[in-house]
Amino acid sequence: MGELRRPFLLLALLAVALVVALELGSSLLTGGGDAGGALLTGARDLGVDVGEVGRISEPSGRGTGYLALVDVVALWSTGLFCLSLLLSERVQGRVQGVATLVFAVLLILASLVLLVTVFVELTVMVSLFLAVPFGTLAYLALWGFFPVGEASLLLGLVLALKLVWAGLLLLAQPRFLQNKGLVLLALTTLVCTVVLEFLHRLVLVILVSILDDVGALVFAVVALVWGLVLLVGSVPAVVKAVRATAAVR
């Protein structure tokens, strides 16, 4: 592939690591604001008198956090490129195959668990929302006032860092454009981010949490597909490493 420009590659690793860190910490960075006043307004619209309510917090949502399932693949791929700076090609080939196999299995398991989790939550959301008026009121109390503005700022920062990551990879080695898998991965993560922002802006604020969970569901499926791709791709490298080890013995 040619010589890698180390500074740009390491900066790319830092950029994508920041992306994953922001996504994993999204529940701490967004939501938590007081939504009690908005809940009282919603209750009046439904013709229900709830009296005084305690502190009702804005939900943080799952969509941004679930983006990390996809972006951790980008982090892993960039990390493998950086690994080539430290190891010989022969050693890297053996280590990369086994490590990718383990990573793929963990990613698949995590994606399956989180897929079931968000599906159950989405089912509960829709069921409550349709159970007018008290179910709808319960939905509003739990998920009805999504912090669209905060989520938009965070997604904007994440998208900017992803573009920086892609640009730094090209500066590190322009021939990365010939790597179809890497290009597809970059497009996947960028499109997922844009789609989530679109979903947040598509409907009224009381419905955003539902579409946010829909986005999270899609991201879990996308991550599951990438996990299967990595799993299948790692098998030849693992077989080759096993044969090489057996030959030495």
Secondary structure, 3 states (H helix, E strand, C coil): CCCCCHHHHHHHHHHHHHHHHHHHCHHHHCCCCECHHHHHHHHHHCCCCCCCCCCCECCCCCHHHHHHHHHHHHHHHHHHHHHCCCCCHHHHHHHHHHHHHHHHHHHHHHHHHHHHHHHHHHHHHHHHHHCCCHHHHHHHHHHCCCCHHHHHHHHHHHHHHHHHHHHHHHHHCHHHHHCHHHHHHHHHHHHHHHHHHHHHHHCCHHHHHHHHHHHHHHHHHHHHHHHHHHHHHHHHHHHHHHHHHHHHC
